[in-house]
């Protein structure tokens, strides 16, 4: 079940009452993507993160470095909810794969999955 307009109004009120920001802050967050904001606060459900990679993993026999790499992505998504695809070229990812060749021509599929999750977070509240 998604968030309703009433849920969002209550969230706004609670955040402002807690003096964690101003109405203007939350208005800006809504305009720029309240879904991203909320997802970044609560993270992504581990099962949802794993499900996002099911198609990519299906039928592939990953080596240990590839398995660790995917596990790290899922862990980051679980913790932070979203990630920029450019993170794959930063530590700790580049520590495992400094040449960005770990998945060869399939590497772009990983960035597409990450971008898709970000897009879903952006639009998660658009229907509210």
N, CA, C and O atoms as a GROMACS GRO file, in nm:
protein
  512
    1UNK      N    1   0.084  -0.118   0.000
    1UNK     CA    2   0.000   0.000   0.000
    1UNK      C    3   0.089   0.124   0.000
    1UNK      O    4   0.183   0.133   0.080
    2UNK      N    5   0.061   0.218  -0.087
    2UNK     CA    6   0.141   0.340  -0.097
    2UNK      C    7   0.095   0.446   0.001
    2UNK      O    8  -0.003   0.429   0.074
    3UNK      N    9   0.167   0.556   0.000
    3UNK     CA   10   0.131   0.669   0.084
    3UNK      C   11   0.016   0.745   0.022
    3UNK      O   12   0.008   0.759  -0.100
    4UNK      N   13  -0.073   0.794   0.106
    4UNK     CA   14  -0.185   0.874   0.059
    4UNK      C   15  -0.152   1.022   0.076
    4UNK      O   16  -0.051   1.057   0.137
    5UNK      N   17  -0.237   1.107   0.021
    5UNK     CA   18  -0.220   1.252   0.040
    5UNK      C   19  -0.223   1.287   0.188
    5UNK      O   20  -0.148   1.373   0.235
    6UNK      N   21  -0.310   1.219   0.261
    6UNK     CA   22  -0.319   1.243   0.406
    6UNK      C   23  -0.189   1.203   0.476
    6UNK      O   24  -0.143   1.271   0.567
    7UNK      N   25  -0.131   1.091   0.433
    7UNK     CA   26  -0.002   1.047   0.490
    7UNK      C   27   0.104   1.154   0.468
    7UNK      O   28   0.181   1.187   0.559
    8UNK      N   29   0.107   1.209   0.347
    8UNK     CA   30   0.207   1.311   0.315
    8UNK      C   31   0.184   1.437   0.396
    8UNK      O   32   0.280   1.499   0.443
    9UNK      N   33   0.058   1.476   0.411
    9UNK     CA   34   0.027   1.595   0.490
    9UNK      C   35   0.070   1.574   0.636
    9UNK      O   36   0.125   1.664   0.698
   10UNK      N   37   0.045   1.456   0.687
   10UNK     CA   38   0.086   1.424   0.825
   10UNK      C   39   0.237   1.423   0.837
   10UNK      O   40   0.292   1.475   0.934
   11UNK      N   41   0.305   1.365   0.740
   11UNK     CA   42   0.451   1.362   0.740
   11UNK      C   43   0.507   1.504   0.740
   11UNK      O   44   0.596   1.536   0.818
   12UNK      N   45   0.454   1.589   0.652
   12UNK     CA   46   0.496   1.729   0.649
   12UNK      C   47   0.479   1.794   0.785
   12UNK      O   48   0.571   1.858   0.838
   13UNK      N   49   0.360   1.777   0.842
   13UNK     CA   50   0.330   1.840   0.971
   13UNK      C   51   0.424   1.790   1.080
   13UNK      O   52   0.478   1.869   1.157
   14UNK      N   53   0.445   1.659   1.086
   14UNK     CA   54   0.532   1.602   1.189
   14UNK      C   55   0.676   1.650   1.176
   14UNK      O   56   0.741   1.681   1.276
   15UNK      N   57   0.726   1.658   1.054
   15UNK     CA   58   0.863   1.703   1.033
   15UNK      C   59   0.878   1.851   1.072
   15UNK      O   60   0.977   1.889   1.135
   16UNK      N   61   0.781   1.932   1.034
   16UNK     CA   62   0.787   2.074   1.069
   16UNK      C   63   0.774   2.091   1.220
   16UNK      O   64   0.849   2.169   1.280
   17UNK      N   65   0.680   2.019   1.283
   17UNK     CA   66   0.662   2.029   1.429
   17UNK      C   67   0.788   1.984   1.504
   17UNK      O   68   0.820   2.037   1.610
   18UNK      N   69   0.857   1.887   1.449
   18UNK     CA   70   0.980   1.838   1.512
   18UNK      C   71   1.097   1.933   1.486
   18UNK      O   72   1.208   1.910   1.534
   19UNK      N   73   1.071   2.039   1.409
   19UNK     CA   74   1.172   2.139   1.376
   19UNK      C   75   1.294   2.077   1.306
   19UNK      O   76   1.408   2.118   1.327
   20UNK      N   77   1.265   1.976   1.224
   20UNK     CA   78   1.370   1.913   1.145
   20UNK      C   79   1.388   1.984   1.012
   20UNK      O   80   1.474   1.948   0.932
   21UNK      N   81   1.306   2.083   0.990
   21UNK     CA   82   1.311   2.161   0.867
   21UNK      C   83   1.191   2.253   0.864
   21UNK      O   84   1.109   2.255   0.956
   22UNK      N   85   1.181   2.328   0.758
   22UNK     CA   86   1.069   2.420   0.743
   22UNK      C   87   0.974   2.366   0.638
   22UNK      O   88   1.008   2.276   0.562
   23UNK      N   89   0.855   2.423   0.634
   23UNK     CA   90   0.759   2.387   0.530
   23UNK      C   91   0.821   2.408   0.392
   23UNK      O   92   0.796   2.332   0.299
   24UNK      N   93   0.902   2.513   0.381
   24UNK     CA   94   0.969   2.541   0.254
   24UNK      C   95   1.063   2.426   0.216
   24UNK      O   96   1.070   2.387   0.099
   25UNK      N   97   1.137   2.372   0.316
   25UNK     CA   98   1.225   2.258   0.290
   25UNK      C   99   1.147   2.140   0.233
   25UNK      O  100   1.189   2.077   0.135
   26UNK      N  101   1.033   2.110   0.294
   26UNK     CA  102   0.955   1.994   0.252
   26UNK      C  103   0.883   2.020   0.121
   26UNK      O  104   0.862   1.928   0.042
   27UNK      N  105   0.846   2.144   0.097
   27UNK     CA  106   0.787   2.180  -0.031
   27UNK      C  107   0.888   2.157  -0.143
   27UNK      O  108   0.856   2.102  -0.248
   28UNK      N  109   1.012   2.199  -0.117
   28UNK     CA  110   1.119   2.177  -0.215
   28UNK      C  111   1.143   2.027  -0.234
   28UNK      O  112   1.161   1.981  -0.347
   29UNK      N  113   1.143   1.952  -0.124
   29UNK     CA  114   1.164   1.807  -0.133
   29UNK      C  115   1.053   1.743  -0.215
   29UNK      O  116   1.080   1.653  -0.295
   30UNK      N  117   0.929   1.788  -0.197
   30UNK     CA  118   0.819   1.733  -0.276
   30UNK      C  119   0.838   1.764  -0.424
   30UNK      O  120   0.815   1.677  -0.509
   31UNK      N  121   0.879   1.886  -0.454
   31UNK     CA  122   0.897   1.925  -0.594
   31UNK      C  123   1.012   1.849  -0.659
   31UNK      O  124   1.004   1.810  -0.775
   32UNK      N  125   1.118   1.830  -0.584
   32UNK     CA  126   1.236   1.762  -0.640
   32UNK      C  127   1.225   1.611  -0.631
   32UNK      O  128   1.302   1.539  -0.695
   33UNK      N  129   1.130   1.563  -0.553
   33UNK     CA  130   1.110   1.419  -0.543
   33UNK      C  131   1.100   1.372  -0.400
   33UNK      O  132   1.198   1.328  -0.341
   34UNK      N  133   0.980   1.381  -0.345
   34UNK     CA  134   0.960   1.335  -0.209
   34UNK      C  135   0.986   1.185  -0.199
   34UNK      O  136   1.032   1.136  -0.096
   35UNK      N  137   0.958   1.114  -0.308
   35UNK     CA  138   0.987   0.970  -0.309
   35UNK      C  139   1.135   0.942  -0.289
   35UNK      O  140   1.171   0.850  -0.215
   36UNK      N  141   1.220   1.020  -0.355
   36UNK     CA  142   1.365   1.004  -0.336
   36UNK      C  143   1.403   1.036  -0.192
   36UNK      O  144   1.483   0.966  -0.130
   37UNK      N  145   1.344   1.143  -0.140
   37UNK     CA  146   1.373   1.186  -0.003
   37UNK      C  147   1.336   1.075   0.096
   37UNK      O  148   1.417   1.038   0.181
   38UNK      N  149   1.215   1.024   0.085
   38UNK     CA  150   1.169   0.921   0.178
   38UNK      C  151   1.250   0.793   0.160
   38UNK      O  152   1.291   0.732   0.258
   39UNK      N  153   1.273   0.754   0.036
   39UNK     CA  154   1.351   0.633   0.010
   39UNK      C  155   1.492   0.646   0.068
   39UNK      O  156   1.546   0.549   0.121
   40UNK      N  157   1.551   0.766   0.057
   40UNK     CA  158   1.685   0.784   0.112
   40UNK      C  159   1.685   0.776   0.264
   40UNK      O  160   1.786   0.741   0.325
   41UNK      N  161   1.572   0.809   0.326
   41UNK     CA  162   1.562   0.800   0.472
   41UNK      C  163   1.544   0.657   0.520
   41UNK      O  164   1.606   0.615   0.618
   42UNK      N  165   1.459   0.582   0.452
   42UNK     CA  166   1.423   0.449   0.501
   42UNK      C  167   1.497   0.336   0.432
   42UNK      O  168   1.493   0.222   0.479
   43UNK      N  169   1.564   0.364   0.321
   43UNK     CA  170   1.632   0.259   0.248
   43UNK      C  171   1.535   0.179   0.164
   43UNK      O  172   1.416   0.209   0.158
   44UNK      N  173   1.586   0.078   0.099
   44UNK     CA  174   1.506  -0.008   0.014
   44UNK      C  175   1.497  -0.144   0.080
   44UNK      O  176   1.595  -0.195   0.135
   45UNK      N  177   1.380  -0.202   0.076
   45UNK     CA  178   1.361  -0.336   0.130
   45UNK      C  179   1.460  -0.432   0.062
   45UNK      O  180   1.475  -0.430  -0.060
   46UNK      N  181   1.526  -0.514   0.141
   46UNK     CA  182   1.628  -0.605   0.087
   46UNK      C  183   1.569  -0.696  -0.021
   46UNK      O  184   1.631  -0.719  -0.124
   47UNK      N  185   1.449  -0.748   0.003
   47UNK     CA  186   1.386  -0.836  -0.096
   47UNK      C  187   1.361  -0.761  -0.226
   47UNK      O  188   1.379  -0.817  -0.335
   48UNK      N  189   1.319  -0.634  -0.216
   48UNK     CA  190   1.294  -0.554  -0.336
   48UNK      C  191   1.425  -0.530  -0.411
   48UNK      O  192   1.428  -0.534  -0.534
   49UNK      N  193   1.532  -0.504  -0.337
   49UNK     CA  194   1.663  -0.483  -0.400
   49UNK      C  195   1.709  -0.610  -0.470
   49UNK      O  196   1.759  -0.605  -0.583
   50UNK      N  197   1.693  -0.724  -0.405
   50UNK     CA  198   1.734  -0.850  -0.465
   50UNK      C  199   1.648  -0.882  -0.587
   50UNK      O  200   1.699  -0.931  -0.688
   51UNK      N  201   1.520  -0.854  -0.578
   51UNK     CA  202   1.429  -0.880  -0.690
   51UNK      C  203   1.468  -0.796  -0.813
   51UNK      O  204   1.455  -0.842  -0.927
   52UNK      N  205   1.515  -0.674  -0.789
   52UNK     CA  206   1.555  -0.587  -0.899
   52UNK      C  207   1.668  -0.649  -0.982
   52UNK      O  208   1.681  -0.619  -1.101
   53UNK      N  209   1.748  -0.733  -0.920
   53UNK     CA  210   1.863  -0.793  -0.989
   53UNK      C  211   1.836  -0.936  -1.037
   53UNK      O  212   1.923  -0.998  -1.098
   54UNK      N  213   1.715  -0.988  -1.011
   54UNK     CA  214   1.683  -1.126  -1.050
   54UNK      C  215   1.708  -1.153  -1.198
   54UNK      O  216   1.775  -1.250  -1.234
   55UNK      N  217   1.655  -1.067  -1.282
   55UNK     CA  218   1.671  -1.088  -1.426
   55UNK      C  219   1.816  -1.086  -1.469
   55UNK      O  220   1.858  -1.165  -1.554
   56UNK      N  221   1.893  -0.996  -1.409
   56UNK     CA  222   2.035  -0.986  -1.442
   56UNK      C  223   2.109  -1.113  -1.400
   56UNK      O  224   2.197  -1.161  -1.472
   57UNK      N  225   2.073  -1.166  -1.284
   57UNK     CA  226   2.146  -1.281  -1.230
   57UNK      C  227   2.102  -1.414  -1.290
   57UNK      O  228   2.179  -1.510  -1.292
   58UNK      N  229   1.980  -1.419  -1.339
   58UNK     CA  230   1.924  -1.545  -1.392
   58UNK      C  231   2.013  -1.602  -1.503
   58UNK      O  232   2.042  -1.535  -1.602
   59UNK      N  233   2.053  -1.726  -1.483
   59UNK     CA  234   2.131  -1.795  -1.585
   59UNK      C  235   2.277  -1.759  -1.591
   59UNK      O  236   2.350  -1.811  -1.676
   60UNK      N  237   2.323  -1.673  -1.503
   60UNK     CA  238   2.465  -1.635  -1.502
   60UNK      C  239   2.538  -1.711  -1.392
   60UNK      O  240   2.486  -1.728  -1.282
   61UNK      N  241   2.656  -1.756  -1.424
   61UNK     CA  242   2.741  -1.821  -1.326
   61UNK      C  243   2.846  -1.718  -1.286
   61UNK      O  244   2.948  -1.701  -1.353
   62UNK      N  245   2.820  -1.648  -1.175
   62UNK     CA  246   2.908  -1.539  -1.132
   62UNK      C  247   3.029  -1.592  -1.057
   62UNK      O  248   3.019  -1.687  -0.979
   63UNK      N  249   3.143  -1.528  -1.080
   63UNK     CA  250   3.261  -1.562  -1.000
   63UNK      C  251   3.250  -1.491  -0.865
   63UNK      O  252   3.157  -1.412  -0.844
   64UNK      N  253   3.341  -1.519  -0.775
   64UNK     CA  254   3.330  -1.465  -0.638
   64UNK      C  255   3.334  -1.312  -0.635
   64UNK      O  256   3.261  -1.251  -0.557
   65UNK      N  257   3.418  -1.250  -0.718
   65UNK     CA  258   3.423  -1.104  -0.721
   65UNK      C  259   3.291  -1.044  -0.769
   65UNK      O  260   3.245  -0.943  -0.716
   66UNK      N  261   3.232  -1.106  -0.868
   66UNK     CA  262   3.104  -1.058  -0.919
   66UNK      C  263   2.994  -1.073  -0.814
   66UNK      O  264   2.910  -0.984  -0.798
   67UNK      N  265   2.996  -1.184  -0.742
   67UNK     CA  266   2.898  -1.205  -0.635
   67UNK      C  267   2.912  -1.100  -0.526
   67UNK      O  268   2.812  -1.046  -0.478
   68UNK      N  269   3.034  -1.071  -0.486
   68UNK     CA  270   3.060  -0.970  -0.384
   68UNK      C  271   3.014  -0.832  -0.433
   68UNK      O  272   2.955  -0.756  -0.358
   69UNK      N  273   3.042  -0.802  -0.557
   69UNK     CA  274   3.007  -0.674  -0.618
   69UNK      C  275   2.855  -0.652  -0.613
   69UNK      O  276   2.809  -0.546  -0.572
   70UNK      N  277   2.779  -0.753  -0.656
   70UNK     CA  278   2.633  -0.744  -0.654
   70UNK      C  279   2.582  -0.734  -0.510
   70UNK      O  280   2.492  -0.656  -0.482
   71UNK      N  281   2.638  -0.813  -0.421
   71UNK     CA  282   2.598  -0.808  -0.280
   71UNK      C  283   2.622  -0.669  -0.221
   71UNK      O  284   2.542  -0.621  -0.141
   72UNK      N  285   2.730  -0.605  -0.260
   72UNK     CA  286   2.760  -0.470  -0.211
   72UNK      C  287   2.658  -0.369  -0.264
   72UNK      O  288   2.616  -0.279  -0.191
   73UNK      N  289   2.619  -0.383  -0.389
   73UNK     CA  290   2.517  -0.294  -0.445
   73UNK      C  291   2.386  -0.311  -0.368
   73UNK      O  292   2.323  -0.213  -0.329
   74UNK      N  293   2.346  -0.436  -0.347
   74UNK     CA  294   2.221  -0.463  -0.275
   74UNK      C  295   2.229  -0.408  -0.134
   74UNK      O  296   2.131  -0.352  -0.084
   75UNK      N  297   2.342  -0.424  -0.069
   75UNK     CA  298   2.359  -0.371   0.067
   75UNK      C  299   2.346  -0.219   0.068
   75UNK      O  300   2.280  -0.163   0.156
   76UNK      N  301   2.408  -0.152  -0.027
   76UNK     CA  302   2.400  -0.006  -0.032
   76UNK      C  303   2.257   0.039  -0.057
   76UNK      O  304   2.209   0.134   0.005
   77UNK      N  305   2.189  -0.028  -0.148
   77UNK     CA  306   2.049   0.007  -0.176
   77UNK      C  307   1.961  -0.017  -0.054
   77UNK      O  308   1.868   0.060  -0.028
   78UNK      N  309   1.989  -0.122   0.020
   78UNK     CA  310   1.912  -0.151   0.141
   78UNK      C  311   1.934  -0.042   0.246
   78UNK      O  312   1.842  -0.004   0.318
   79UNK      N  313   2.056   0.006   0.254
   79UNK     CA  314   2.091   0.109   0.352
   79UNK      C  315   2.043   0.247   0.311
   79UNK      O  316   1.985   0.321   0.391
   80UNK      N  317   2.066   0.283   0.184
   80UNK     CA  318   2.043   0.421   0.141
   80UNK      C  319   1.922   0.438   0.051
   80UNK      O  320   1.880   0.551   0.025
   81UNK      N  321   1.865   0.328   0.002
   81UNK     CA  322   1.746   0.336  -0.082
   81UNK      C  323   1.774   0.365  -0.227
   81UNK      O  324   1.707   0.310  -0.315
   82UNK      N  325   1.869   0.448  -0.254
   82UNK     CA  326   1.903   0.486  -0.391
   82UNK      C  327   2.054   0.498  -0.401
   82UNK      O  328   2.124   0.511  -0.301
   83UNK      N  329   2.101   0.493  -0.522
   83UNK     CA  330   2.242   0.521  -0.545
   83UNK      C  331   2.258   0.570  -0.688
   83UNK      O  332   2.182   0.533  -0.777
   84UNK      N  333   2.356   0.650  -0.707
   84UNK     CA  334   2.389   0.698  -0.841
   84UNK      C  335   2.471   0.589  -0.910
   84UNK      O  336   2.558   0.529  -0.848
   85UNK      N  337   2.444   0.564  -1.038
   85UNK     CA  338   2.525   0.464  -1.110
   85UNK      C  339   2.675   0.495  -1.105
   85UNK      O  340   2.758   0.404  -1.111
   86UNK      N  341   2.710   0.622  -1.094
   86UNK     CA  342   2.851   0.660  -1.088
   86UNK      C  343   2.921   0.603  -0.965
   86UNK      O  344   3.044   0.595  -0.962
   87UNK      N  345   2.844   0.562  -0.863
   87UNK     CA  346   2.903   0.500  -0.743
   87UNK      C  347   2.980   0.373  -0.779
   87UNK      O  348   3.073   0.336  -0.708
   88UNK      N  349   2.940   0.308  -0.888
   88UNK     CA  350   3.007   0.184  -0.927
   88UNK      C  351   3.152   0.206  -0.964
   88UNK      O  352   3.230   0.111  -0.974
   89UNK      N  353   3.188   0.333  -0.985
   89UNK     CA  354   3.326   0.366  -1.023
   89UNK      C  355   3.401   0.433  -0.908
   89UNK      O  356   3.506   0.493  -0.928
   90UNK      N  357   3.344   0.420  -0.787
   90UNK     CA  358   3.406   0.474  -0.666
   90UNK      C  359   3.433   0.360  -0.570
   90UNK      O  360   3.385   0.248  -0.589
   91UNK      N  361   3.511   0.389  -0.468
   91UNK     CA  362   3.535   0.292  -0.363
   91UNK      C  363   3.405   0.268  -0.287
   91UNK      O  364   3.333   0.365  -0.263
   92UNK      N  365   3.373   0.151  -0.249
   92UNK     CA  366   3.453   0.028  -0.249
   92UNK      C  367   3.441  -0.053  -0.377
   92UNK      O  368   3.510  -0.153  -0.393
   93UNK      N  369   3.354  -0.010  -0.469
   93UNK     CA  370   3.333  -0.088  -0.590
   93UNK      C  371   3.458  -0.095  -0.677
   93UNK      O  372   3.494  -0.202  -0.726
   94UNK      N  373   3.524   0.019  -0.696
   94UNK     CA  374   3.644   0.018  -0.780
   94UNK      C  375   3.759  -0.057  -0.713
   94UNK      O  376   3.857  -0.093  -0.779
   95UNK      N  377   3.748  -0.082  -0.583
   95UNK     CA  378   3.850  -0.162  -0.515
   95UNK      C  379   3.843  -0.308  -0.563
   95UNK      O  380   3.945  -0.377  -0.568
   96UNK      N  381   3.724  -0.352  -0.599
   96UNK     CA  382   3.705  -0.488  -0.651
   96UNK      C  383   3.731  -0.490  -0.801
   96UNK      O  384   3.788  -0.585  -0.854
   97UNK      N  385   3.687  -0.383  -0.869
   97UNK     CA  386   3.692  -0.380  -1.015
   97UNK      C  387   3.745  -0.244  -1.063
   97UNK      O  388   3.667  -0.162  -1.112
   98UNK      N  389   3.875  -0.219  -1.050
   98UNK     CA  390   3.929  -0.087  -1.086
   98UNK      C  391   3.917  -0.054  -1.234
   98UNK      O  392   3.922   0.064  -1.271
   99UNK      N  393   3.902  -0.153  -1.319
   99UNK     CA  394   3.894  -0.125  -1.463
   99UNK      C  395   3.750  -0.125  -1.515
   99UNK      O  396   3.727  -0.108  -1.634
  100UNK      N  397   3.654  -0.144  -1.426
  100UNK     CA  398   3.512  -0.149  -1.462
  100UNK      C  399   3.485  -0.255  -1.569
  100UNK      O  400   3.399  -0.237  -1.655
  101UNK      N  401   3.559  -0.365  -1.563
  101UNK     CA  402   3.543  -0.471  -1.662
  101UNK      C  403   3.491  -0.601  -1.600
  101UNK      O  404   3.487  -0.704  -1.668
  102UNK      N  405   3.453  -0.597  -1.476
  102UNK     CA  406   3.412  -0.718  -1.404
  102UNK      C  407   3.296  -0.789  -1.473
  102UNK      O  408   3.290  -0.912  -1.475
  103UNK      N  409   3.204  -0.712  -1.531
  103UNK     CA  410   3.089  -0.771  -1.598
  103UNK      C  411   3.094  -0.754  -1.749
  103UNK      O  412   2.998  -0.786  -1.819
  104UNK      N  413   3.206  -0.704  -1.799
  104UNK     CA  414   3.223  -0.689  -1.944
  104UNK      C  415   3.111  -0.607  -2.006
  104UNK      O  416   3.071  -0.504  -1.953
  105UNK      N  417   3.060  -0.654  -2.120
  105UNK     CA  418   2.956  -0.578  -2.190
  105UNK      C  419   2.824  -0.572  -2.114
  105UNK      O  420   2.736  -0.494  -2.149
  106UNK      N  421   2.808  -0.654  -2.010
  106UNK     CA  422   2.685  -0.655  -1.932
  106UNK      C  423   2.684  -0.548  -1.822
  106UNK      O  424   2.584  -0.534  -1.752
  107UNK      N  425   2.792  -0.475  -1.807
  107UNK     CA  426   2.801  -0.373  -1.701
  107UNK      C  427   2.693  -0.267  -1.715
  107UNK      O  428   2.642  -0.217  -1.615
  108UNK      N  429   2.657  -0.233  -1.837
  108UNK     CA  430   2.554  -0.130  -1.856
  108UNK      C  431   2.419  -0.177  -1.803
  108UNK      O  432   2.336  -0.094  -1.767
  109UNK      N  433   2.396  -0.308  -1.798
  109UNK     CA  434   2.272  -0.359  -1.740
  109UNK      C  435   2.263  -0.323  -1.591
  109UNK      O  436   2.155  -0.293  -1.541
  110UNK      N  437   2.376  -0.326  -1.522
  110UNK     CA  438   2.377  -0.289  -1.380
  110UNK      C  439   2.337  -0.144  -1.361
  110UNK      O  440   2.256  -0.112  -1.274
  111UNK      N  441   2.393  -0.056  -1.442
  111UNK     CA  442   2.359   0.086  -1.428
  111UNK      C  443   2.212   0.108  -1.464
  111UNK      O  444   2.147   0.195  -1.406
  112UNK      N  445   2.160   0.033  -1.559
  112UNK     CA  446   2.019   0.046  -1.594
  112UNK      C  447   1.929   0.004  -1.478
  112UNK      O  448   1.826   0.068  -1.454
  113UNK      N  449   1.966  -0.101  -1.408
  113UNK     CA  450   1.888  -0.146  -1.292
  113UNK      C  451   1.890  -0.038  -1.184
  113UNK      O  452   1.786  -0.005  -1.126
  114UNK      N  453   2.006   0.017  -1.157
  114UNK     CA  454   2.019   0.122  -1.055
  114UNK      C  455   1.940   0.245  -1.095
  114UNK      O  456   1.873   0.305  -1.011
  115UNK      N  457   1.947   0.283  -1.221
  115UNK     CA  458   1.870   0.399  -1.269
  115UNK      C  459   1.720   0.372  -1.260
  115UNK      O  460   1.643   0.462  -1.227
  116UNK      N  461   1.679   0.249  -1.290
  116UNK     CA  462   1.537   0.213  -1.283
  116UNK      C  463   1.487   0.225  -1.138
  116UNK      O  464   1.378   0.277  -1.114
  117UNK      N  465   1.566   0.178  -1.043
  117UNK     CA  466   1.527   0.188  -0.902
  117UNK      C  467   1.515   0.334  -0.860
  117UNK      O  468   1.424   0.370  -0.785
  118UNK      N  469   1.605   0.417  -0.906
  118UNK     CA  470   1.600   0.560  -0.875
  118UNK      C  471   1.475   0.623  -0.936
  118UNK      O  472   1.408   0.704  -0.872
  119UNK      N  473   1.444   0.586  -1.061
  119UNK     CA  474   1.325   0.639  -1.126
  119UNK      C  475   1.199   0.597  -1.050
  119UNK      O  476   1.106   0.677  -1.034
  120UNK      N  477   1.195   0.472  -1.005
  120UNK     CA  478   1.080   0.426  -0.928
  120UNK      C  479   1.066   0.504  -0.799
  120UNK      O  480   0.954   0.538  -0.760
  121UNK      N  481   1.177   0.535  -0.734
  121UNK     CA  482   1.172   0.614  -0.611
  121UNK      C  483   1.123   0.756  -0.642
  121UNK      O  484   1.049   0.815  -0.563
  122UNK      N  485   1.163   0.809  -0.755
  122UNK     CA  486   1.122   0.943  -0.794
  122UNK      C  487   0.972   0.949  -0.818
  122UNK      O  488   0.907   1.048  -0.784
  123UNK      N  489   0.919   0.844  -0.878
  123UNK     CA  490   0.778   0.846  -0.915
  123UNK      C  491   0.687   0.775  -0.815
  123UNK      O  492   0.566   0.770  -0.834
  124UNK      N  493   0.744   0.721  -0.709
  124UNK     CA  494   0.666   0.642  -0.614
  124UNK      C  495   0.547   0.720  -0.557
  124UNK      O  496   0.443   0.662  -0.526
  125UNK      N  497   0.563   0.850  -0.542
  125UNK     CA  498   0.455   0.930  -0.484
  125UNK      C  499   0.384   1.014  -0.588
  125UNK      O  500   0.296   1.094  -0.554
  126UNK      N  501   0.420   0.997  -0.713
  126UNK     CA  502   0.359   1.080  -0.817
  126UNK      C  503   0.210   1.054  -0.831
  126UNK      O  504   0.135   1.142  -0.871
  127UNK      N  505   0.167   0.933  -0.799
  127UNK     CA  506   0.026   0.898  -0.812
  127UNK      C  507  -0.056   0.943  -0.692
  127UNK      O  508  -0.179   0.938  -0.697
  128UNK      N  509   0.009   0.986  -0.586
  128UNK     CA  510  -0.062   1.025  -0.464
  128UNK      C  511  -0.137   1.154  -0.488
  128UNK      O  512  -0.204   1.205  -0.398
   0.00000   0.00000   0.00000
